[in-house]
């Protein structure tokens, strides 16, 4: 098993764990949270590029997550690129 494979498996396990703790999270919303906690991505465009999803989908899921008011807050938006930068409200580290 390569390090890249084990990193991917760990990430997916963290996403699954986040969804178990909060069943209202979609897979993408949980991935947004874990990616921010692990400092992999903290803006919608980077998240979309790294994880191979359409930016519009990442934006939709990020906005839905921000509307909940308990997980992330939008720090700023770039009007030209539509990129949204976000911060985690709940900064607890991801479960191992």
DSSP file (Angstrom, degrees, kcal/mol; ACC not computed):
  #  RESIDUE AA STRUCTURE BP1 BP2  ACC     N-H-->O    O-->H-N    N-H-->O    O-->H-N    TCO  KAPPA ALPHA  PHI   PSI    X-CA   Y-CA   Z-CA
    1    1 A X              0   0    0      0, 0.0     2,-0.1     0, 0.0     0, 0.0   0.000 360.0 360.0 360.0 131.6    0.0    0.0    0.0
    2    2 A X     >  -     0   0    0      1,-0.1     4,-2.4     4,-0.0     5,-0.2  -0.420 360.0-113.7 -84.3 162.9    1.4    3.4   -1.0
    3    3 A X  H  > S+     0   0    0      1,-0.2     4,-2.6     2,-0.2     5,-0.2   0.878 118.5  55.6 -61.6 -37.0    1.4    6.5    1.3
    4    4 A X  H  > S+     0   0    0      2,-0.2     4,-2.2     1,-0.2    -1,-0.2   0.907 108.4  47.5 -63.3 -41.2   -1.0    8.1   -1.2
    5    5 A X  H  > S+     0   0    0      2,-0.2     4,-2.7     1,-0.2    -2,-0.2   0.924 112.8  47.7 -64.9 -44.9   -3.4    5.2   -0.9
    6    6 A X  H  X S+     0   0    0     -4,-2.4     4,-2.4     1,-0.2    -2,-0.2   0.869 111.2  51.7 -67.4 -34.1   -3.3    5.2    2.9
    7    7 A X  H  X S+     0   0    0     -4,-2.6     4,-2.5     2,-0.2    -1,-0.2   0.916 111.5  47.2 -64.3 -42.7   -3.8    9.0    2.9
    8    8 A X  H  X S+     0   0    0     -4,-2.2     4,-2.6     2,-0.2    -2,-0.2   0.908 112.6  49.0 -65.0 -42.1   -6.8    8.7    0.7
    9    9 A X  H  X S+     0   0    0     -4,-2.7     4,-2.1     2,-0.2    -1,-0.2   0.897 111.3  49.7 -65.4 -39.2   -8.2    5.9    2.8
   10   10 A X  H  X S+     0   0    0     -4,-2.4     4,-2.3     2,-0.2    -2,-0.2   0.926 110.9  50.1 -63.7 -44.1   -7.6    7.9    6.0
   11   11 A X  H  X S+     0   0    0     -4,-2.5     4,-2.3     1,-0.2    -2,-0.2   0.937 111.4  47.8 -59.9 -47.2   -9.4   10.9    4.4
   12   12 A X  H  X S+     0   0    0     -4,-2.6     4,-2.4     1,-0.2    -1,-0.2   0.870 110.5  52.2 -63.5 -35.9  -12.4    8.8    3.4
   13   13 A X  H  X S+     0   0    0     -4,-2.1     4,-2.3     2,-0.2    -1,-0.2   0.892 109.4  49.6 -66.0 -38.9  -12.6    7.3    6.9
   14   14 A X  H  X S+     0   0    0     -4,-2.3     4,-2.3     2,-0.2    -2,-0.2   0.890 110.2  50.5 -66.1 -39.1  -12.6   10.8    8.3
   15   15 A X  H  X S+     0   0    0     -4,-2.3     4,-2.1     2,-0.2    -2,-0.2   0.934 111.6  47.8 -62.4 -46.5  -15.4   11.8    6.0
   16   16 A X  H  X S+     0   0    0     -4,-2.4     4,-1.9     1,-0.2    -2,-0.2   0.894 111.4  51.1 -61.8 -40.0  -17.4    8.7    7.0
   17   17 A X  H  X S+     0   0    0     -4,-2.3     4,-2.1     2,-0.2    -1,-0.2   0.897 108.0  51.7 -64.8 -40.8  -16.8    9.5   10.6
   18   18 A X  H  X S+     0   0    0     -4,-2.3     4,-1.8     1,-0.2    -1,-0.2   0.897 110.3  49.2 -62.2 -40.1  -18.0   13.1   10.2
   19   19 A X  H  < S+     0   0    0     -4,-2.1    -1,-0.2     2,-0.2    -2,-0.2   0.833 108.4  53.3 -69.7 -31.9  -21.2   11.8    8.6
   20   20 A X  H  < S+     0   0    0     -4,-1.9     3,-0.4     1,-0.2    -2,-0.2   0.903 111.4  45.8 -67.3 -40.0  -21.7    9.3   11.4
   21   21 A X  H  < S+     0   0    0     -4,-2.1     2,-0.3     1,-0.3    -2,-0.2   0.831 130.6  23.4 -69.9 -31.9  -21.4   12.2   13.9
   22   22 A X    ><  -     0   0    0     -4,-1.8     3,-2.2    -5,-0.2    -1,-0.3  -0.767  66.4-174.6-137.7  88.8  -23.7   14.4   11.8
   23   23 A X  T 3  S+     0   0    0     -3,-0.4    -1,-0.1    -2,-0.3    -4,-0.1   0.648  79.9  71.5 -61.5 -14.8  -26.0   12.4    9.5
   24   24 A X  T 3  S+     0   0    0      2,-0.0    -1,-0.3    -5,-0.0     2,-0.2   0.667  78.1  99.3 -74.9 -14.9  -27.3   15.6    8.0
   25   25 A X    <   -     0   0    0     -3,-2.2     2,-0.1    -6,-0.2    -3,-0.1  -0.516  68.9-139.6 -73.5 135.2  -24.0   16.1    6.2
   26   26 A X     >  -     0   0    0     -2,-0.2     4,-2.5    35,-0.1     5,-0.2  -0.423  31.8-102.8 -78.9 169.1  -23.7   15.1    2.6
   27   27 A X  H  > S+     0   0    0      1,-0.2     4,-2.2     2,-0.2     5,-0.1   0.904 123.9  47.8 -60.1 -41.5  -20.5   13.4    1.5
   28   28 A X  H  > S+     0   0    0      2,-0.2     4,-2.5     1,-0.2    -1,-0.2   0.901 110.4  51.0 -69.4 -40.2  -19.3   16.6   -0.1
   29   29 A X  H  > S+     0   0    0      2,-0.2     4,-2.1     1,-0.2    -2,-0.2   0.926 111.6  47.6 -62.3 -43.9  -20.1   18.7    2.9
   30   30 A X  H  X S+     0   0    0     -4,-2.5     4,-2.6     1,-0.2    -1,-0.2   0.905 111.7  50.8 -62.7 -40.6  -18.2   16.3    5.2
   31   31 A X  H  X S+     0   0    0     -4,-2.2     4,-2.8    -5,-0.2     5,-0.2   0.881 107.3  53.9 -64.9 -38.2  -15.3   16.3    2.7
   32   32 A X  H  X S+     0   0    0     -4,-2.5     4,-1.9     2,-0.2    -2,-0.2   0.932 111.5  45.8 -60.0 -46.0  -15.3   20.2    2.8
   33   33 A X  H  X S+     0   0    0     -4,-2.1     4,-2.5     2,-0.2    -2,-0.2   0.935 115.4  44.7 -63.5 -47.7  -15.0   20.1    6.6
   34   34 A X  H  X S+     0   0    0     -4,-2.6     4,-2.4     1,-0.2     6,-0.2   0.906 111.4  53.5 -66.3 -41.1  -12.3   17.5    6.7
   35   35 A X  H  <>S+     0   0    0     -4,-2.8     5,-3.4     1,-0.2     6,-1.1   0.883 112.1  45.8 -61.2 -37.7  -10.3   19.1    3.9
   36   36 A X  H ><5S+     0   0    0     -4,-1.9     3,-1.2    -5,-0.2    -2,-0.2   0.913 111.6  51.1 -70.9 -42.4  -10.4   22.4    5.9
   37   37 A X  H 3<5S+     0   0    0     -4,-2.5    -2,-0.2     1,-0.3    -1,-0.2   0.869 114.0  44.1 -62.7 -36.0   -9.5   20.7    9.2
   38   38 A X  T 3<5S-     0   0    0     -4,-2.4    -1,-0.3    -5,-0.2    -2,-0.2   0.387 113.9-119.9 -88.9   4.0   -6.5   19.0    7.5
   39   39 A X  T < 5S+     0   0    0     -3,-1.2    -3,-0.2     2,-0.2     3,-0.1   0.853  77.1 126.5  58.5  39.0   -5.6   22.3    5.7
   40   40 A X  S   <S-     0   0    0     -5,-3.4     2,-0.3     1,-0.4    -4,-0.2   0.840  80.4  -2.1 -87.3 -42.0   -6.0   20.6    2.3
   41   41 A X        +     0   0    0     -6,-1.1    -1,-0.4    -9,-0.2    -2,-0.2  -0.975  49.2 173.2-153.0 136.5   -8.4   23.2    1.0
   42   42 A X        +     0   0    0     -2,-0.3    44,-2.1    -3,-0.1     2,-0.3   0.080  70.0  58.9-131.1  21.0  -10.0   26.3    2.5
   43   43 A X  B  > S-A   85   0A   0     42,-0.2     4,-2.3     1,-0.1    42,-0.2  -0.987  81.9-118.6-147.4 155.8  -11.7   27.7   -0.6
   44   44 A X  H  > S+     0   0    0     40,-2.5     4,-2.5    -2,-0.3     5,-0.2   0.853 109.6  50.4 -64.4 -39.4  -14.3   26.4   -3.0
   45   45 A X  H  > S+     0   0    0      2,-0.2     4,-2.4     1,-0.2    -1,-0.2   0.926 112.2  46.6 -68.5 -44.1  -12.2   26.4   -6.2
   46   46 A X  H  > S+     0   0    0      2,-0.2     4,-2.9     1,-0.2     5,-0.3   0.923 112.8  50.6 -62.7 -43.3   -9.2   24.6   -4.6
   47   47 A X  H  X S+     0   0    0     -4,-2.3     4,-2.5     1,-0.2     6,-0.2   0.944 111.4  48.0 -58.6 -47.8  -11.6   22.0   -3.1
   48   48 A X  H  X>S+     0   0    0     -4,-2.5     5,-1.7     1,-0.2     4,-0.8   0.904 114.7  45.6 -60.6 -42.8  -13.3   21.5   -6.5
   49   49 A X  H  <5S+     0   0    0     -4,-2.4     3,-0.5     2,-0.2    -2,-0.2   0.937 115.0  45.9 -67.5 -47.3   -9.9   21.1   -8.3
   50   50 A X  H  <5S+     0   0    0     -4,-2.9    -2,-0.2     1,-0.2    -1,-0.2   0.885 121.2  37.3 -64.5 -39.6   -8.3   18.8   -5.7
   51   51 A X  H  <5S-     0   0    0     -4,-2.5    -1,-0.2    -5,-0.3    -2,-0.2   0.402 107.5-119.5-100.0   2.9  -11.3   16.5   -5.4
   52   52 A X  T  <5 +     0   0    0     -4,-0.8     2,-0.3    -3,-0.5    -3,-0.2   0.849  66.0 130.9  68.7  36.1  -12.4   16.5   -9.0
   53   53 A X      < -     0   0    0     -5,-1.7    -1,-0.2    -6,-0.2    -2,-0.1  -0.843  66.0 -91.2-115.6 158.4  -15.9   18.0   -8.6
   54   54 A X     >  -     0   0    0     -2,-0.3     4,-2.1     1,-0.1     3,-0.4  -0.398  31.1-128.0 -64.4 141.0  -17.5   20.9  -10.5
   55   55 A X  H  > S+     0   0    0      1,-0.2     4,-2.8     2,-0.2     5,-0.2   0.879 109.3  57.8 -60.0 -38.0  -16.9   24.2   -8.8
   56   56 A X  H  > S+     0   0    0      1,-0.2     4,-2.3     2,-0.2    -1,-0.2   0.885 107.0  48.2 -60.1 -38.5  -20.7   24.9   -8.9
   57   57 A X  H  > S+     0   0    0     -3,-0.4     4,-2.5     2,-0.2     5,-0.2   0.915 111.1  49.8 -68.2 -43.0  -21.3   21.8   -6.9
   58   58 A X  H  X S+     0   0    0     -4,-2.1     4,-2.6     1,-0.2    -2,-0.2   0.917 112.1  49.0 -61.2 -42.7  -18.7   22.7   -4.4
   59   59 A X  H  X S+     0   0    0     -4,-2.8     4,-2.9     2,-0.2     5,-0.2   0.918 110.4  50.5 -62.1 -44.5  -20.2   26.2   -4.0
   60   60 A X  H  X S+     0   0    0     -4,-2.3     4,-2.2     1,-0.2    -2,-0.2   0.936 114.5  43.0 -60.6 -47.0  -23.7   24.8   -3.6
   61   61 A X  H  X S+     0   0    0     -4,-2.5     4,-2.2     2,-0.2    -1,-0.2   0.888 114.4  50.7 -68.3 -39.0  -22.6   22.4   -0.9
   62   62 A X  H  X S+     0   0    0     -4,-2.6     4,-2.6    -5,-0.2    -2,-0.2   0.924 111.1  48.3 -64.0 -44.5  -20.4   25.0    0.8
   63   63 A X  H  X S+     0   0    0     -4,-2.9     4,-2.3     2,-0.2    -2,-0.2   0.898 111.0  50.2 -64.0 -40.4  -23.3   27.5    0.9
   64   64 A X  H  X S+     0   0    0     -4,-2.2     4,-1.0    -5,-0.2    -1,-0.2   0.903 112.1  48.5 -62.8 -40.3  -25.7   24.9    2.3
   65   65 A X  H  X S+     0   0    0     -4,-2.2     4,-0.7     1,-0.2     7,-0.5   0.905 111.6  48.9 -66.1 -41.7  -23.2   24.1    5.0
   66   66 A X  H >< S+     0   0    0     -4,-2.6     3,-0.8     1,-0.2    -2,-0.2   0.856 104.2  60.2 -66.8 -35.0  -22.6   27.8    5.8
   67   67 A X  H 3< S+     0   0    0     -4,-2.3    -1,-0.2     1,-0.2    -2,-0.2   0.799  93.8  64.9 -64.3 -28.4  -26.4   28.4    6.0
   68   68 A X  H 3< S-     0   0    0     -4,-1.0    -1,-0.2    -3,-0.4    -2,-0.2   0.867  94.8-149.9 -61.0 -35.0  -26.6   25.9    8.8
   69   69 A X  S << S+     0   0    0     -3,-0.8    -3,-0.1    -4,-0.7    -2,-0.1   0.482  72.6  81.2  82.7   3.1  -24.5   28.3   10.8
   70   70 A X  S    S+     0   0    0     -5,-0.4    20,-0.1    20,-0.0     3,-0.1   0.412  92.5  34.1-121.6   2.1  -22.7   25.7   13.0
   71   71 A X  S    S+     0   0    0     -6,-0.5    18,-3.3     1,-0.5    19,-0.9   0.733 115.8   6.2-125.4 -49.7  -19.8   24.3   10.8
   72   72 A X  E     -B   88   0A   0     -7,-0.5    -1,-0.5    16,-0.3     2,-0.4  -0.944  52.0-153.5-136.7 158.1  -18.3   26.9    8.5
   73   73 A X  E     -B   87   0A   0     14,-2.4    14,-2.5    -2,-0.3     2,-0.6  -0.992  28.5-115.3-129.8 143.7  -18.5   30.6    7.8
   74   74 A X  E     -B   86   0A   0     -2,-0.4    12,-0.3    12,-0.2     3,-0.1  -0.662  26.9-172.6 -77.2 120.8  -17.8   32.3    4.5
   75   75 A X  E     -     0   0A   0     10,-2.5     2,-0.3    -2,-0.6    11,-0.2   0.880  63.8 -25.8 -83.1 -41.5  -14.8   34.5    5.1
   76   76 A X  E     -B   85   0A   0      9,-1.3     9,-3.0     2,-0.0     2,-0.4  -0.976  53.9-137.5-166.3 161.4  -14.8   36.3    1.8
   77   77 A X  E     -B   84   0A   0     -2,-0.3     2,-0.7     7,-0.2     7,-0.2  -0.971  13.6-137.9-127.2 142.2  -15.9   35.8   -1.8
   78   78 A X     >  -     0   0    0      5,-2.9     4,-2.4    -2,-0.4     5,-0.3  -0.893  12.3-160.9 -99.1 111.7  -14.1   36.7   -5.0
   79   79 A X  T  4 S+     0   0    0     -2,-0.7    -1,-0.1     1,-0.2     5,-0.0   0.813  87.2  51.7 -64.2 -31.4  -16.6   38.2   -7.4
   80   80 A X  T  4 S+     0   0    0      1,-0.2    -1,-0.2    -3,-0.1    -2,-0.0   0.930 125.2  22.4 -73.3 -45.5  -14.5   37.7  -10.4
   81   81 A X  T  4 S-     0   0    0      2,-0.1    -2,-0.2     0, 0.0    -1,-0.2   0.571  95.2-129.8 -98.7 -10.5  -13.8   34.0   -9.9
   82   82 A X     <  +     0   0    0     -4,-2.4     2,-0.2     1,-0.3    -3,-0.2   0.531  54.1 154.6  68.7   8.2  -16.8   33.1   -7.7
   83   83 A X        -     0   0    0     -5,-0.3    -5,-2.9   -39,-0.1     2,-0.5  -0.469  31.0-154.1 -67.3 133.5  -14.3   31.5   -5.3
   84   84 A X  E     - B   0  77A   0     -7,-0.2   -40,-2.5    -2,-0.2     2,-0.4  -0.953   0.5-154.0-112.0 128.5  -15.5   31.4   -1.7
   85   85 A X  E     -AB  43  76A   0     -9,-3.0   -10,-2.5    -2,-0.5    -9,-1.3  -0.824  20.5-172.3 -98.8 139.7  -13.0   31.3    1.1
   86   86 A X  E     - B   0  74A   0    -44,-2.1     2,-0.3    -2,-0.4   -12,-0.2  -0.934  18.5-151.1-137.9 155.8  -14.3   29.7    4.3
   87   87 A X  E     - B   0  73A   0    -14,-2.5   -14,-2.4    -2,-0.3     2,-0.4  -0.917  28.2-113.2-121.8 150.1  -13.3   29.1    8.0
   88   88 A X  E     - B   0  72A   0     -2,-0.3   -16,-0.3   -16,-0.2     3,-0.1  -0.666  18.9-167.0 -81.3 133.9  -14.3   26.3   10.2
   89   89 A X  S    S+     0   0    0    -18,-3.3     2,-0.9    -2,-0.4   -17,-0.2   0.894  84.7  51.5 -83.3 -47.8  -16.5   27.3   13.2
   90   90 A X  S    S-     0   0    0    -19,-0.9    -1,-0.2     1,-0.1   -20,-0.0  -0.807  70.9-177.1 -92.0 105.0  -16.1   24.0   15.0
   91   91 A X        +     0   0    0     -2,-0.9    -1,-0.1    -3,-0.1     3,-0.1   0.198  29.5 137.0 -94.9  17.6  -12.3   23.6   15.1
   92   92 A X        -     0   0    0      1,-0.1     3,-0.1     3,-0.0    -2,-0.1  -0.393  62.4-107.1 -60.0 138.9  -12.2   20.2   16.8
   93   93 A X        -     0   0    0      1,-0.1    -1,-0.1    -2,-0.0     3,-0.1  -0.310  40.9 -93.6 -66.2 152.5   -9.7   18.0   15.1
   94   94 A X        -     0   0    0    -60,-0.1    -1,-0.1     1,-0.1   -80,-0.1  -0.305  47.6 -97.0 -63.1 150.6  -11.0   15.2   13.0
   95   95 A X              0   0    0    -81,-0.2    -1,-0.1     1,-0.1   -78,-0.1  -0.376 360.0 360.0 -65.4 146.6  -11.4   11.8   14.6
   96   96 A X              0   0    0     -3,-0.1    -1,-0.1    -2,-0.0   -82,-0.1   0.505 360.0 360.0 -65.0 360.0   -8.4    9.4   14.1
